[in-house]
Every structure is written in C-alpha cells, then in structure tokens.
C-alpha cells in the first residue's frame, strides 16, 4: 500500500537496525557452542558462501539474503549466524537435559573440513551451559572441578534471576567455559542474558587484539625516540652544517651535514608514519569494543557472590590496562610524529637561512666582479681611445703630407701636432656616445 506521505529512503533500514542483534527465547536446560572468528571488514560474500556450504551439508535451503543474523535448525542443533563489522559468530544450541555441562563441544555432527576452512581466524570459542533451577546446587569444590581446577569467578546476574560462573580460560578442547544457573529466568530473559554474556566474551577478545600491536609499536617507538634525540644533539653540536666534516662511523655524536640530517629525519618520520598507519585503526577499534563490552557488563546487573570476583571486576582489572596501553601508544605515536615534523621544519629553516647566506655571498661576489669588470672596461676604453686616436692621427698625417707634396704650403708636423687633441677628443666622444646607446638598449630590454 503506497504511503500517504513522503518517506526517507533509509527509514525502513534504520528501523530494522533496531532488531538485528536480538536473541531467541531459551529454556533451561540448554547447552551451546559459540565461535567468533575475525574476517575483516570485507568479504561478506565469502562468509555467506561458507554458511551456505554448512546448510547444504544438512540439506537445509539457503536464504537469499541472511542479512545481519540468521536462525535455522540443522540436524540435532539450532544455528544462529551473526555478522558484525569485522567478525562473524556461529552459535550452535542443543536443548535438553545434561549431566556433565562440558563433556563435549556439540560440534561432532559438523563436517570437520567445514570448521577447518572457516574464512578467518577464531578469536573466541566458548561452551555455555544453562542448567535448570531443579539441578542440584554446586559447591565451590565442584565448580572448581568443572573448570579444570582453575580459580572461578562468578556473580548473580539479571538482578538475581540467575547465576553465572566461569574461569575465563581456554581448556584443552580449545573452548572457554561458562555455566549459568536458572534461578527465576523467563525464556526471554535467558535468551537476552546469554546474548549479553556471549557479547562480553566476543568484544573482550576483539578489544584485546590491539594489545600485541601496541607492545610491538612501543619497542619501535622507543628506538625511534632515541634516534630522534641523537639527531637533535647532532643538530645542536653542528650549528653550521655547511662547515661540517663527514660523520665518523665510530662516533654516534659526530656532526652531520644537513643532507644527512634530512635523510635520517625523513627515514625516521617514514618509519613512525608506517607504524601509525598499521596500528591506528586497530587501536580505535579496541576502544570501541571496550566501550561495548562495558555496556554489556552493566546490562548483566551483577550482584556479588561472597568470595568470588564479579565479571566486571575481573575483566576491567585486565582489559582496561590493555586499552590504556593502546591509547597511550597511539598518543605516543602522534607526539613522536609531531616532534619529527618540528625538527624537520627547524632543519628546513636552517637550510633556507644557509641558502640565503650563500645567495648573499654570491651576490656580493657578483657585485665585486661587476666593479672589477667596470674598472677593466674603463681601462680598456682608455687604451681604445689611445689606439684609435693613434691610427686616426696617422691617417690625418698621411693626408697632410700628401697635400704638402701636392704644392700646398702646409707644415705637416705642425698640423699633426695641432690635430692631436681634436682627434683624441673626437674618438673619446664617439665611444661615449656608442656606450650610452648600448646601455639604453639594454635598459629598454
């Protein structure tokens, strides 16, 4: 039926988003196996095809579009598939009574090669058992035995409607273990409680993925900081890089030319930027996952059990320092990059100042050369006047002697002597006029 009013094109998509992270009602007793594998932000098609292969194995028709989550019965199990930003979860349920909650992994009926070919790496796998209120209560010794002799943490959850225990460890079967007891849980409460507990474990694992890169980056940053400090000392020890001698291979504090300094600074800045590019997104994701984990822990509404740590106390005591390490490493990377940029700017200013000094020296040298050339030119002009006047006076002499030989009463020697200043003056004036003419053309050009 067409709408009577114009709708935003994303209205239905945004409303559907409110219902994509739901969980089906669950009734005790039930056991489940939960797998979380990291697959990255791309490759949705690969994950859907892997789901389709499992459904085909059990003869179940594959959905045309599973969306963000998908429920289906496969043999003795019920499957819940869920797609997150960079990880996918498979949850397999087996309802019914049980004597030993962690006796098997529930995955025996799945094809082994299908598990081995998961398109990613498993970051969390947990076995969870929800026992009914009629089940005999567990003493601390029995709980310790169920969790392989490890210290147990636990709390009343859902405001006292249930109890949860775990040891937050990986057991020889490759799974963690979680035991829930139904005190007064409705089916809907049980489903939501299990969803929140599984979310806590998944987001805890994804948040801690940032810690190993932070530790590796910290070692690289420590070395980079030392290198940057050494370069700063060398720049200080050599205020005139143009006068620096080549650095000695045995002396780490030897002065460096500005070319060598710039090369080392560029190499150092590139290394820091490379580390930052590899870790920034991981650190941001760890902070986001940590926030979601804390929200899920608050939604558990825990109550303390005498003598046991709560899940919030246990996880915050261990996850929060890891997230703080990631945040501190990210800030350290940023600060180091800024320091390297400032040193590069200082070096560039220093190089520019040196270039200005070189240009000024070059201009002074050119000015001295121009003055010298002017003096040489003036000297040459004087010699040119003498030479041209000599040849011009010679021509005048030939003319006067010719006229005297022709019968004119001319004293050639006296006439040549009288013509000397006139010839010299005419030559000098002619050269000056030619010089002014050439300078005028040069200025016009």
Secondary structure by P-SEA (a helix, b strand, c coil): cccccccccaaaaaaaaacccccccccccccbbbbbbbbccccaaaaaaaaaaaaaaacbbbbcccccbbbbbcccbbbbbbbcccbbbbbbbbbccccccccccccccccaaaaaaccccccbbbbbbbbccccccccaaaaaaaaccccccccccccccbbbbbccccccccbbbbbbbbccccaaaaaaaaaaaaaaaaaaaaaacaaaaaaaaaaaaaaaaaaaaaaaaaaaaccccccccccccccccccccaaaaaaaaaaaaaaaaaaaaacaaaaaaaaaaaaaaaaaaaaaccccccccccaaaaaaacaaaaaaaaaaaaaaaaaaaaaaaaaaaaaaaaaaaaaaaaaaaaaaaaaaaaaaaaaaaaaaaaaaaaaaaaaaaaaaaaaaaaaaaaccccaaaaaaaaaaaaaaaaaaaaaaaaaaaaaaaaaac
